[in-house]
C-alpha cells in the first residue's frame, strides 16, 4: 500500500524550522558545557585516574 505524501503548510514549516534551530542551539550548548566540565576535571588538583581492572589469569 502506497504512503500518502504529507504537505505541510507554511506555518508548520516555519514552526518546524524554529524547533529544529532551538534543538541545534541546545545541542551546541550542551557540547560546550560538557567540554568545559571535562577541562575543569583535568585541571583539578589531586585528580587520580582509576586503576584499570586486571584481566587475565587469576
C-alpha distance matrix in Angstrom:
0.0 3.8 6.5 9.5 12.6 15.4 18.8 21.8 25.1 28.2 29.6 26.6 26.8 30.6 30.3 27.9 30.4 33.2 31.6 30.8 34.4 35.8 33.9 35.2 38.7 38.6 37.5 40.4 42.8 41.9 42.3 45.7 46.9 45.9 47.8 50.8 50.9 50.8 53.6 55.6 55.3 56.6 59.6 60.5 63.9 64.3 60.7 60.4 57.6 56.5 57.7 55.1 54.9 56.5 54.3 56.1 58.8 60.0
3.8 0.0 3.8 6.5 9.2 12.4 15.6 18.8 22.0 25.0 26.6 23.8 23.8 27.5 27.6 25.2 27.4 30.5 29.2 28.3 31.7 33.4 31.8 32.8 36.3 36.5 35.5 38.2 40.7 40.2 40.5 43.8 45.1 44.4 46.1 49.0 49.4 49.4 52.0 54.1 54.0 55.2 58.2 59.2 62.7 63.3 59.7 59.6 56.8 56.0 57.4 54.9 54.9 56.6 54.5 56.5 59.3 60.6
6.5 3.8 0.0 3.8 6.4 9.0 12.5 15.4 18.8 21.8 23.2 20.2 20.3 24.1 23.9 21.5 24.0 26.9 25.5 24.8 28.3 29.9 28.3 29.5 32.9 33.1 32.2 35.0 37.4 36.9 37.5 40.6 41.9 41.3 43.2 46.0 46.4 46.5 49.2 51.1 51.1 52.5 55.4 56.3 59.9 60.5 57.0 57.1 54.5 53.7 55.3 53.0 53.1 55.1 53.2 55.3 58.3 59.5
9.5 6.5 3.8 0.0 3.8 6.2 9.4 12.6 15.7 18.9 20.4 17.7 18.0 21.8 21.9 19.9 22.4 25.3 24.3 23.9 27.3 28.9 27.8 29.1 32.3 32.8 32.3 34.9 37.3 37.1 37.8 40.8 42.1 41.9 43.7 46.3 46.9 47.3 49.8 51.6 52.0 53.4 56.1 57.1 60.7 61.6 58.1 58.5 56.0 55.4 57.2 55.0 55.3 57.4 55.7 58.0 61.0 62.2
12.6 9.2 6.4 3.8 0.0 3.8 6.5 9.8 13.1 15.9 17.8 15.2 15.0 18.8 19.3 17.3 19.4 22.5 21.9 21.3 24.4 26.4 25.5 26.5 29.7 30.5 30.1 32.4 34.9 35.0 35.6 38.5 40.0 39.9 41.6 44.2 45.0 45.4 47.7 49.7 50.2 51.5 54.1 55.3 59.0 60.0 56.6 57.1 54.7 54.3 56.2 54.2 54.7 56.9 55.3 57.7 60.9 62.1
15.4 12.4 9.0 6.2 3.8 0.0 3.8 6.4 9.8 12.8 14.3 11.6 11.8 15.6 15.8 14.1 16.6 19.4 18.9 18.7 21.8 23.6 23.0 24.3 27.3 28.0 27.9 30.4 32.6 32.9 33.8 36.5 37.8 38.0 39.8 42.2 43.0 43.7 46.0 47.7 48.4 49.9 52.4 53.4 57.2 58.3 55.0 55.7 53.5 53.2 55.3 53.5 54.1 56.5 55.1 57.7 60.9 62.0
18.8 15.6 12.5 9.4 6.5 3.8 0.0 3.8 6.6 9.5 11.5 9.6 9.6 13.2 14.1 13.0 15.0 17.9 18.1 18.1 20.8 22.8 22.8 23.9 26.6 27.8 28.0 30.1 32.3 33.0 33.9 36.3 37.8 38.4 40.0 42.2 43.3 44.2 46.2 47.9 48.9 50.4 52.6 53.8 57.6 59.0 55.8 56.7 54.7 54.6 56.8 55.1 56.0 58.5 57.3 60.0 63.3 64.4
21.8 18.8 15.4 12.6 9.8 6.4 3.8 0.0 3.8 6.5 7.9 5.8 6.2 9.7 10.4 9.8 12.0 14.5 14.8 15.3 17.8 19.6 20.0 21.3 23.7 24.9 25.5 27.6 29.5 30.4 31.6 33.8 35.2 36.0 37.7 39.7 40.8 41.9 43.9 45.4 46.6 48.2 50.2 51.4 55.2 56.7 53.6 54.7 52.9 52.9 55.3 53.8 54.9 57.5 56.5 59.4 62.7 63.7
25.1 22.0 18.8 15.7 13.1 9.8 6.6 3.8 0.0 3.8 5.3 5.2 6.2 8.6 9.9 10.6 12.3 14.3 15.4 16.5 18.3 20.1 21.1 22.5 24.4 25.8 26.8 28.7 30.3 31.6 33.0 34.8 36.2 37.4 39.0 40.7 42.0 43.4 45.2 46.5 47.9 49.6 51.4 52.6 56.4 58.1 55.1 56.5 54.8 55.0 57.6 56.3 57.4 60.2 59.4 62.3 65.7 66.6
28.2 25.0 21.8 18.9 15.9 12.8 9.5 6.5 3.8 0.0 3.8 5.5 5.0 6.1 8.5 9.8 10.5 12.3 14.2 15.2 16.4 18.4 19.9 20.9 22.5 24.4 25.6 27.0 28.6 30.3 31.6 33.1 34.6 36.1 37.5 39.0 40.6 42.1 43.6 45.0 46.6 48.2 49.8 51.1 54.9 56.8 54.0 55.5 54.0 54.4 57.1 55.9 57.3 60.1 59.5 62.5 66.0 66.9
29.6 26.6 23.2 20.4 17.8 14.3 11.5 7.9 5.3 3.8 0.0 3.8 5.4 5.1 6.1 8.6 9.9 10.6 12.3 14.2 15.3 16.6 18.4 20.0 21.2 22.7 24.3 25.9 27.1 28.7 30.4 31.8 33.0 34.7 36.3 37.6 39.0 40.7 42.3 43.4 45.1 46.9 48.4 49.5 53.3 55.2 52.5 54.1 52.8 53.1 55.9 55.0 56.3 59.3 58.8 61.9 65.4 66.1
26.6 23.8 20.2 17.7 15.2 11.6 9.6 5.8 5.2 5.5 3.8 0.0 3.8 5.4 5.0 6.1 8.5 9.8 10.5 12.1 14.1 15.3 16.4 18.2 19.9 21.0 22.3 24.3 25.7 26.8 28.5 30.3 31.5 32.7 34.6 36.1 37.3 38.8 40.7 41.9 43.2 45.1 46.8 47.8 51.6 53.3 50.5 51.9 50.4 50.5 53.3 52.1 53.3 56.2 55.6 58.7 62.1 62.8
26.8 23.8 20.3 18.0 15.0 11.8 9.6 6.2 6.2 5.0 5.4 3.8 0.0 3.8 5.5 5.1 6.2 8.7 9.9 10.5 12.2 14.3 15.3 16.4 18.3 20.0 20.9 22.5 24.3 25.7 26.9 28.7 30.3 31.5 33.0 34.7 36.1 37.4 39.1 40.6 42.0 43.6 45.4 46.7 50.5 52.2 49.3 50.7 49.1 49.5 52.2 50.9 52.3 55.1 54.5 57.5 61.0 61.9
30.6 27.5 24.1 21.8 18.8 15.6 13.2 9.7 8.6 6.1 5.1 5.4 3.8 0.0 3.8 5.5 5.1 6.3 8.7 9.9 10.6 12.4 14.3 15.4 16.6 18.5 20.0 21.2 22.6 24.5 25.9 27.2 28.7 30.3 31.8 33.1 34.8 36.3 37.8 39.0 40.8 42.4 43.9 45.2 49.0 51.0 48.3 49.9 48.6 49.1 52.0 51.0 52.6 55.5 55.2 58.3 61.9 62.7
30.3 27.6 23.9 21.9 19.3 15.8 14.1 10.4 9.9 8.5 6.1 5.0 5.5 3.8 0.0 3.8 5.4 5.1 6.2 8.6 9.9 10.7 12.4 14.3 15.4 16.6 18.4 20.1 21.2 22.6 24.5 26.0 27.0 28.6 30.4 31.7 33.0 34.7 36.4 37.4 39.0 40.9 42.5 43.5 47.3 49.1 46.4 48.0 46.7 47.1 50.0 49.1 50.6 53.6 53.3 56.5 60.0 60.6
27.9 25.2 21.5 19.9 17.3 14.1 13.0 9.8 10.6 9.8 8.6 6.1 5.1 5.5 3.8 0.0 3.8 5.4 5.1 6.1 8.5 9.9 10.5 12.2 14.2 15.3 16.3 18.4 19.9 21.0 22.5 24.4 25.7 26.8 28.6 30.3 31.5 32.9 34.7 36.0 37.4 39.1 40.9 42.0 45.8 47.5 44.6 46.0 44.5 44.8 47.5 46.4 47.8 50.7 50.3 53.4 56.9 57.6
30.4 27.4 24.0 22.4 19.4 16.6 15.0 12.0 12.3 10.5 9.9 8.5 6.2 5.1 5.4 3.8 0.0 3.8 5.5 5.1 6.1 8.6 9.9 10.5 12.2 14.2 15.2 16.5 18.3 19.9 21.1 22.6 24.3 25.7 27.0 28.7 30.3 31.6 33.1 34.6 36.2 37.7 39.4 40.8 44.6 46.5 43.6 45.2 43.7 44.3 47.1 46.1 47.8 50.6 50.3 53.5 57.0 57.9
33.2 30.5 26.9 25.3 22.5 19.4 17.9 14.5 14.3 12.3 10.6 9.8 8.7 6.3 5.1 5.4 3.8 0.0 3.8 5.5 5.1 6.2 8.7 9.9 10.6 12.3 14.2 15.5 16.5 18.4 20.1 21.2 22.6 24.3 25.9 27.1 28.6 30.4 31.8 32.9 34.7 36.5 37.9 39.0 42.9 44.9 42.2 44.0 42.8 43.5 46.5 45.8 47.5 50.5 50.5 53.8 57.3 58.0
31.6 29.2 25.5 24.3 21.9 18.9 18.1 14.8 15.4 14.2 12.3 10.5 9.9 8.7 6.2 5.1 5.5 3.8 0.0 3.8 5.4 5.1 6.2 8.6 9.9 10.5 12.3 14.3 15.3 16.5 18.4 20.1 21.0 22.4 24.4 25.7 26.9 28.6 30.4 31.4 32.9 34.8 36.4 37.4 41.2 43.0 40.2 41.8 40.5 40.9 43.8 43.1 44.6 47.7 47.5 50.9 54.3 54.9
30.8 28.3 24.8 23.9 21.3 18.7 18.1 15.3 16.5 15.2 14.2 12.1 10.5 9.9 8.6 6.1 5.1 5.5 3.8 0.0 3.8 5.4 5.1 6.1 8.6 9.8 10.4 12.3 14.2 15.3 16.5 18.4 19.9 21.0 22.6 24.4 25.7 26.9 28.7 30.2 31.5 33.2 35.0 36.2 40.0 41.8 38.8 40.3 38.8 39.3 42.1 41.1 42.7 45.7 45.4 48.6 52.2 53.0
34.4 31.7 28.3 27.3 24.4 21.8 20.8 17.8 18.3 16.4 15.3 14.1 12.2 10.6 9.9 8.5 6.1 5.1 5.4 3.8 0.0 3.8 5.5 5.1 6.2 8.6 9.8 10.6 12.3 14.3 15.4 16.7 18.4 20.0 21.2 22.7 24.4 25.9 27.2 28.6 30.4 31.9 33.4 34.8 38.6 40.7 37.9 39.6 38.4 39.3 42.2 41.5 43.4 46.4 46.4 49.7 53.3 54.1
35.8 33.4 29.9 28.9 26.4 23.6 22.8 19.6 20.1 18.4 16.6 15.3 14.3 12.4 10.7 9.9 8.6 6.2 5.1 5.4 3.8 0.0 3.8 5.5 5.1 6.2 8.6 10.0 10.5 12.3 14.3 15.4 16.4 18.3 20.0 21.1 22.5 24.3 25.8 26.8 28.5 30.4 31.8 32.9 36.7 38.7 36.0 37.9 36.9 37.6 40.7 40.2 42.1 45.2 45.4 48.8 52.4 52.9
33.9 31.8 28.3 27.8 25.5 23.0 22.8 20.0 21.1 19.9 18.4 16.4 15.3 14.3 12.4 10.5 9.9 8.7 6.2 5.1 5.5 3.8 0.0 3.8 5.4 5.1 6.1 8.7 9.8 10.5 12.3 14.3 15.2 16.4 18.3 19.9 21.0 22.5 24.4 25.6 26.9 28.7 30.5 31.5 35.3 37.0 34.2 35.7 34.4 34.9 37.9 37.1 38.9 42.0 42.0 45.4 48.9 49.5
35.2 32.8 29.5 29.1 26.5 24.3 23.9 21.3 22.5 20.9 20.0 18.2 16.4 15.4 14.3 12.2 10.5 9.9 8.6 6.1 5.1 5.5 3.8 0.0 3.8 5.4 5.0 6.2 8.6 9.9 10.6 12.4 14.3 15.4 16.6 18.5 20.1 21.2 22.7 24.4 25.9 27.3 29.1 30.5 34.3 36.1 33.2 34.8 33.4 34.3 37.1 36.4 38.4 41.3 41.4 44.7 48.3 49.2
38.7 36.3 32.9 32.3 29.7 27.3 26.6 23.7 24.4 22.5 21.2 19.9 18.3 16.6 15.4 14.2 12.2 10.6 9.9 8.6 6.2 5.1 5.4 3.8 0.0 3.8 5.4 5.2 6.2 8.6 9.9 10.7 12.3 14.2 15.4 16.6 18.4 20.0 21.2 22.5 24.4 26.0 27.4 28.7 32.5 34.7 32.0 34.0 33.0 34.1 37.2 36.8 39.0 42.1 42.5 45.9 49.5 50.2
38.6 36.5 33.1 32.8 30.5 28.0 27.8 24.9 25.8 24.4 22.7 21.0 20.0 18.5 16.6 15.3 14.2 12.3 10.5 9.8 8.6 6.2 5.1 5.4 3.8 0.0 3.8 5.4 5.0 6.1 8.6 9.9 10.5 12.1 14.2 15.2 16.4 18.2 19.9 20.9 22.4 24.4 25.9 26.9 30.7 32.6 29.9 31.7 30.8 31.6 34.8 34.5 36.5 39.7 40.2 43.7 47.2 47.7
37.5 35.5 32.2 32.3 30.1 27.9 28.0 25.5 26.8 25.6 24.3 22.3 20.9 20.0 18.4 16.3 15.2 14.2 12.3 10.4 9.8 8.6 6.1 5.0 5.4 3.8 0.0 3.8 5.5 5.2 6.2 8.7 10.0 10.6 12.3 14.3 15.4 16.5 18.5 19.9 21.2 22.8 24.7 25.9 29.7 31.4 28.4 30.0 28.6 29.4 32.4 31.8 33.8 36.9 37.2 40.7 44.3 44.9
40.4 38.2 35.0 34.9 32.4 30.4 30.1 27.6 28.7 27.0 25.9 24.3 22.5 21.2 20.1 18.4 16.5 15.5 14.3 12.3 10.6 10.0 8.7 6.2 5.2 5.4 3.8 0.0 3.8 5.5 5.1 6.3 8.7 9.9 10.6 12.4 14.3 15.4 16.6 18.3 20.1 21.3 22.9 24.6 28.3 30.4 27.6 29.4 28.3 29.5 32.5 32.2 34.5 37.6 38.1 41.5 45.2 45.9
42.8 40.7 37.4 37.3 34.9 32.6 32.3 29.5 30.3 28.6 27.1 25.7 24.3 22.6 21.2 19.9 18.3 16.5 15.3 14.2 12.3 10.5 9.8 8.6 6.2 5.0 5.5 3.8 0.0 3.8 5.4 5.1 6.2 8.6 9.9 10.6 12.3 14.3 15.4 16.4 18.4 20.1 21.4 22.6 26.4 28.6 26.0 28.2 27.5 28.8 32.0 32.1 34.5 37.7 38.5 42.1 45.7 46.1
41.9 40.2 36.9 37.1 35.0 32.9 33.0 30.4 31.6 30.3 28.7 26.8 25.7 24.5 22.6 21.0 19.9 18.4 16.5 15.3 14.3 12.3 10.5 9.9 8.6 6.1 5.2 5.5 3.8 0.0 3.8 5.4 5.0 6.0 8.5 9.8 10.5 12.2 14.2 15.1 16.4 18.4 20.1 21.0 24.8 26.6 23.8 25.6 24.7 25.7 28.9 28.9 31.1 34.4 35.2 38.7 42.3 42.6
42.3 40.5 37.5 37.8 35.6 33.8 33.9 31.6 33.0 31.6 30.4 28.5 26.9 25.9 24.5 22.5 21.1 20.1 18.4 16.5 15.4 14.3 12.3 10.6 9.9 8.6 6.2 5.1 5.4 3.8 0.0 3.8 5.5 5.1 6.1 8.6 9.9 10.6 12.3 14.2 15.4 16.7 18.7 20.1 23.9 25.7 22.7 24.3 23.2 24.4 27.5 27.2 29.7 32.7 33.5 37.0 40.6 41.2
45.7 43.8 40.6 40.8 38.5 36.5 36.3 33.8 34.8 33.1 31.8 30.3 28.7 27.2 26.0 24.4 22.6 21.2 20.1 18.4 16.7 15.4 14.3 12.4 10.7 9.9 8.7 6.3 5.1 5.4 3.8 0.0 3.8 5.4 5.1 6.1 8.6 9.9 10.6 12.2 14.3 15.5 16.8 18.5 22.2 24.5 21.9 24.0 23.4 25.1 28.3 28.5 31.2 34.3 35.4 38.9 42.5 43.1
46.9 45.1 41.9 42.1 40.0 37.8 37.8 35.2 36.2 34.6 33.0 31.5 30.3 28.7 27.0 25.7 24.3 22.6 21.0 19.9 18.4 16.4 15.2 14.3 12.3 10.5 10.0 8.7 6.2 5.0 5.5 3.8 0.0 3.8 5.4 5.1 6.2 8.6 9.9 10.4 12.3 14.3 15.5 16.5 20.3 22.4 20.0 22.2 21.9 23.4 26.8 27.3 29.9 33.2 34.5 38.2 41.6 41.9
45.9 44.4 41.3 41.9 39.9 38.0 38.4 36.0 37.4 36.1 34.7 32.7 31.5 30.3 28.6 26.8 25.7 24.3 22.4 21.0 20.0 18.3 16.4 15.4 14.2 12.1 10.6 9.9 8.6 6.0 5.1 5.4 3.8 0.0 3.8 5.4 5.1 6.2 8.6 9.8 10.6 12.5 14.5 15.4 19.2 20.8 17.9 19.7 18.9 20.2 23.5 23.8 26.3 29.6 30.8 34.4 37.9 38.2
47.8 46.1 43.2 43.7 41.6 39.8 40.0 37.7 39.0 37.5 36.3 34.6 33.0 31.8 30.4 28.6 27.0 25.9 24.4 22.6 21.2 20.0 18.3 16.6 15.4 14.2 12.3 10.6 9.9 8.5 6.1 5.1 5.4 3.8 0.0 3.8 5.5 5.1 6.2 8.6 10.0 10.7 12.7 14.5 18.2 20.1 17.3 19.2 18.4 20.3 23.5 23.7 26.7 29.7 31.0 34.5 38.1 38.7
50.8 49.0 46.0 46.3 44.2 42.2 42.2 39.7 40.7 39.0 37.6 36.1 34.7 33.1 31.7 30.3 28.7 27.1 25.7 24.4 22.7 21.1 19.9 18.5 16.6 15.2 14.3 12.4 10.6 9.8 8.6 6.1 5.1 5.4 3.8 0.0 3.8 5.4 5.1 6.1 8.6 10.0 10.8 12.4 16.1 18.5 16.3 18.8 18.8 21.0 24.4 25.2 28.2 31.4 33.0 36.6 40.0 40.4
50.9 49.4 46.4 46.9 45.0 43.0 43.3 40.8 42.0 40.6 39.0 37.3 36.1 34.8 33.0 31.5 30.3 28.6 26.9 25.7 24.4 22.5 21.0 20.1 18.4 16.4 15.4 14.3 12.3 10.5 9.9 8.6 6.2 5.1 5.5 3.8 0.0 3.8 5.4 5.0 6.1 8.7 10.0 10.6 14.4 16.3 13.8 16.2 16.3 18.1 21.6 22.6 25.5 28.8 30.6 34.2 37.6 37.6
50.8 49.4 46.5 47.3 45.4 43.7 44.2 41.9 43.4 42.1 40.7 38.8 37.4 36.3 34.7 32.9 31.6 30.4 28.6 26.9 25.9 24.3 22.5 21.2 20.0 18.2 16.5 15.4 14.3 12.2 10.6 9.9 8.6 6.2 5.1 5.4 3.8 0.0 3.8 5.4 5.1 6.3 8.9 10.1 13.7 15.2 12.2 14.1 13.6 15.7 19.0 19.8 22.8 26.0 27.7 31.3 34.7 35.0
53.6 52.0 49.2 49.8 47.7 46.0 46.2 43.9 45.2 43.6 42.3 40.7 39.1 37.8 36.4 34.7 33.1 31.8 30.4 28.7 27.2 25.8 24.4 22.7 21.2 19.9 18.5 16.6 15.4 14.2 12.3 10.6 9.9 8.6 6.2 5.1 5.4 3.8 0.0 3.8 5.4 5.1 6.5 8.9 12.3 14.6 12.2 14.6 14.7 17.4 20.6 21.7 25.0 27.9 29.9 33.3 36.7 37.1
55.6 54.1 51.1 51.6 49.7 47.7 47.9 45.4 46.5 45.0 43.4 41.9 40.6 39.0 37.4 36.0 34.6 32.9 31.4 30.2 28.6 26.8 25.6 24.4 22.5 20.9 19.9 18.3 16.4 15.1 14.2 12.2 10.4 9.8 8.6 6.1 5.0 5.4 3.8 0.0 3.8 5.4 5.3 6.3 10.1 12.6 10.8 13.8 14.8 17.3 20.8 22.4 25.6 28.7 31.0 34.5 37.7 37.7
55.3 54.0 51.1 52.0 50.2 48.4 48.9 46.6 47.9 46.6 45.1 43.2 42.0 40.8 39.0 37.4 36.2 34.7 32.9 31.5 30.4 28.5 26.9 25.9 24.4 22.4 21.2 20.1 18.4 16.4 15.4 14.3 12.3 10.6 10.0 8.6 6.1 5.1 5.4 3.8 0.0 3.8 5.5 5.2 8.8 10.3 7.7 10.4 11.1 13.6 17.1 18.8 21.9 25.1 27.4 31.0 34.1 34.0
56.6 55.2 52.5 53.4 51.5 49.9 50.4 48.2 49.6 48.2 46.9 45.1 43.6 42.4 40.9 39.1 37.7 36.5 34.8 33.2 31.9 30.4 28.7 27.3 26.0 24.4 22.8 21.3 20.1 18.4 16.7 15.5 14.3 12.5 10.7 10.0 8.7 6.3 5.1 5.4 3.8 0.0 3.8 5.7 8.4 10.0 7.4 9.7 10.3 13.5 16.5 18.1 21.6 24.4 26.8 30.1 33.3 33.5
59.6 58.2 55.4 56.1 54.1 52.4 52.6 50.2 51.4 49.8 48.4 46.8 45.4 43.9 42.5 40.9 39.4 37.9 36.4 35.0 33.4 31.8 30.5 29.1 27.4 25.9 24.7 22.9 21.4 20.1 18.7 16.8 15.5 14.5 12.7 10.8 10.0 8.9 6.5 5.3 5.5 3.8 0.0 3.8 6.3 9.1 8.0 11.1 12.8 16.1 19.0 21.1 24.6 27.3 30.0 33.2 36.2 36.3
60.5 59.2 56.3 57.1 55.3 53.4 53.8 51.4 52.6 51.1 49.5 47.8 46.7 45.2 43.5 42.0 40.8 39.0 37.4 36.2 34.8 32.9 31.5 30.5 28.7 26.9 25.9 24.6 22.6 21.0 20.1 18.5 16.5 15.4 14.5 12.4 10.6 10.1 8.9 6.3 5.2 5.7 3.8 0.0 3.8 6.5 5.9 9.6 11.9 14.8 18.0 20.5 23.7 26.6 29.5 32.8 35.6 35.3
63.9 62.7 59.9 60.7 59.0 57.2 57.6 55.2 56.4 54.9 53.3 51.6 50.5 49.0 47.3 45.8 44.6 42.9 41.2 40.0 38.6 36.7 35.3 34.3 32.5 30.7 29.7 28.3 26.4 24.8 23.9 22.2 20.3 19.2 18.2 16.1 14.4 13.7 12.3 10.1 8.8 8.4 6.3 3.8 0.0 3.8 5.5 8.9 12.1 15.0 17.8 20.7 23.9 26.6 29.7 32.8 35.4 34.9
64.3 63.3 60.5 61.6 60.0 58.3 59.0 56.7 58.1 56.8 55.2 53.3 52.2 51.0 49.1 47.5 46.5 44.9 43.0 41.8 40.7 38.7 37.0 36.1 34.7 32.6 31.4 30.4 28.6 26.6 25.7 24.5 22.4 20.8 20.1 18.5 16.3 15.2 14.6 12.6 10.3 10.0 9.1 6.5 3.8 0.0 3.8 6.2 9.9 12.4 14.9 18.2 21.1 23.7 27.0 30.1 32.4 31.7
60.7 59.7 57.0 58.1 56.6 55.0 55.8 53.6 55.1 54.0 52.5 50.5 49.3 48.3 46.4 44.6 43.6 42.2 40.2 38.8 37.9 36.0 34.2 33.2 32.0 29.9 28.4 27.6 26.0 23.8 22.7 21.9 20.0 17.9 17.3 16.3 13.8 12.2 12.2 10.8 7.7 7.4 8.0 5.9 5.5 3.8 0.0 3.8 6.8 9.6 12.5 15.4 18.5 21.3 24.4 27.6 30.2 29.7
60.4 59.6 57.1 58.5 57.1 55.7 56.7 54.7 56.5 55.5 54.1 51.9 50.7 49.9 48.0 46.0 45.2 44.0 41.8 40.3 39.6 37.9 35.7 34.8 34.0 31.7 30.0 29.4 28.2 25.6 24.3 24.0 22.2 19.7 19.2 18.8 16.2 14.1 14.6 13.8 10.4 9.7 11.1 9.6 8.9 6.2 3.8 0.0 3.8 6.4 8.9 12.0 15.1 17.7 20.9 24.0 26.5 26.1
57.6 56.8 54.5 56.0 54.7 53.5 54.7 52.9 54.8 54.0 52.8 50.4 49.1 48.6 46.7 44.5 43.7 42.8 40.5 38.8 38.4 36.9 34.4 33.4 33.0 30.8 28.6 28.3 27.5 24.7 23.2 23.4 21.9 18.9 18.4 18.8 16.3 13.6 14.7 14.8 11.1 10.3 12.8 11.9 12.1 9.9 6.8 3.8 0.0 3.8 6.3 8.7 12.1 14.8 17.7 20.9 23.7 23.6
56.5 56.0 53.7 55.4 54.3 53.2 54.6 52.9 55.0 54.4 53.1 50.5 49.5 49.1 47.1 44.8 44.3 43.5 40.9 39.3 39.3 37.6 34.9 34.3 34.1 31.6 29.4 29.5 28.8 25.7 24.4 25.1 23.4 20.2 20.3 21.0 18.1 15.7 17.4 17.3 13.6 13.5 16.1 14.8 15.0 12.4 9.6 6.4 3.8 0.0 3.8 6.3 9.0 12.2 15.1 18.5 21.1 20.6
57.7 57.4 55.3 57.2 56.2 55.3 56.8 55.3 57.6 57.1 55.9 53.3 52.2 52.0 50.0 47.5 47.1 46.5 43.8 42.1 42.2 40.7 37.9 37.1 37.2 34.8 32.4 32.5 32.0 28.9 27.5 28.3 26.8 23.5 23.5 24.4 21.6 19.0 20.6 20.8 17.1 16.5 19.0 18.0 17.8 14.9 12.5 8.9 6.3 3.8 0.0 3.8 6.4 8.9 12.1 15.3 17.8 17.3
55.1 54.9 53.0 55.0 54.2 53.5 55.1 53.8 56.3 55.9 55.0 52.1 50.9 51.0 49.1 46.4 46.1 45.8 43.1 41.1 41.5 40.2 37.1 36.4 36.8 34.5 31.8 32.2 32.1 28.9 27.2 28.5 27.3 23.8 23.7 25.2 22.6 19.8 21.7 22.4 18.8 18.1 21.1 20.5 20.7 18.2 15.4 12.0 8.7 6.3 3.8 0.0 3.8 6.3 9.0 12.4 15.3 15.5
54.9 54.9 53.1 55.3 54.7 54.1 56.0 54.9 57.4 57.3 56.3 53.3 52.3 52.6 50.6 47.8 47.8 47.5 44.6 42.7 43.4 42.1 38.9 38.4 39.0 36.5 33.8 34.5 34.5 31.1 29.7 31.2 29.9 26.3 26.7 28.2 25.5 22.8 25.0 25.6 21.9 21.6 24.6 23.7 23.9 21.1 18.5 15.1 12.1 9.0 6.4 3.8 0.0 3.8 6.3 9.7 12.4 12.2
56.5 56.6 55.1 57.4 56.9 56.5 58.5 57.5 60.2 60.1 59.3 56.2 55.1 55.5 53.6 50.7 50.6 50.5 47.7 45.7 46.4 45.2 42.0 41.3 42.1 39.7 36.9 37.6 37.7 34.4 32.7 34.3 33.2 29.6 29.7 31.4 28.8 26.0 27.9 28.7 25.1 24.4 27.3 26.6 26.6 23.7 21.3 17.7 14.8 12.2 8.9 6.3 3.8 0.0 3.8 6.5 9.0 9.3
54.3 54.5 53.2 55.7 55.3 55.1 57.3 56.5 59.4 59.5 58.8 55.6 54.5 55.2 53.3 50.3 50.3 50.5 47.5 45.4 46.4 45.4 42.0 41.4 42.5 40.2 37.2 38.1 38.5 35.2 33.5 35.4 34.5 30.8 31.0 33.0 30.6 27.7 29.9 31.0 27.4 26.8 30.0 29.5 29.7 27.0 24.4 20.9 17.7 15.1 12.1 9.0 6.3 3.8 0.0 3.8 7.1 8.3
56.1 56.5 55.3 58.0 57.7 57.7 60.0 59.4 62.3 62.5 61.9 58.7 57.5 58.3 56.5 53.4 53.5 53.8 50.9 48.6 49.7 48.8 45.4 44.7 45.9 43.7 40.7 41.5 42.1 38.7 37.0 38.9 38.2 34.4 34.5 36.6 34.2 31.3 33.3 34.5 31.0 30.1 33.2 32.8 32.8 30.1 27.6 24.0 20.9 18.5 15.3 12.4 9.7 6.5 3.8 0.0 3.8 6.3
58.8 59.3 58.3 61.0 60.9 60.9 63.3 62.7 65.7 66.0 65.4 62.1 61.0 61.9 60.0 56.9 57.0 57.3 54.3 52.2 53.3 52.4 48.9 48.3 49.5 47.2 44.3 45.2 45.7 42.3 40.6 42.5 41.6 37.9 38.1 40.0 37.6 34.7 36.7 37.7 34.1 33.3 36.2 35.6 35.4 32.4 30.2 26.5 23.7 21.1 17.8 15.3 12.4 9.0 7.1 3.8 0.0 3.8
60.0 60.6 59.5 62.2 62.1 62.0 64.4 63.7 66.6 66.9 66.1 62.8 61.9 62.7 60.6 57.6 57.9 58.0 54.9 53.0 54.1 52.9 49.5 49.2 50.2 47.7 44.9 45.9 46.1 42.6 41.2 43.1 41.9 38.2 38.7 40.4 37.6 35.0 37.1 37.7 34.0 33.5 36.3 35.3 34.9 31.7 29.7 26.1 23.6 20.6 17.3 15.5 12.2 9.3 8.3 6.3 3.8 0.0
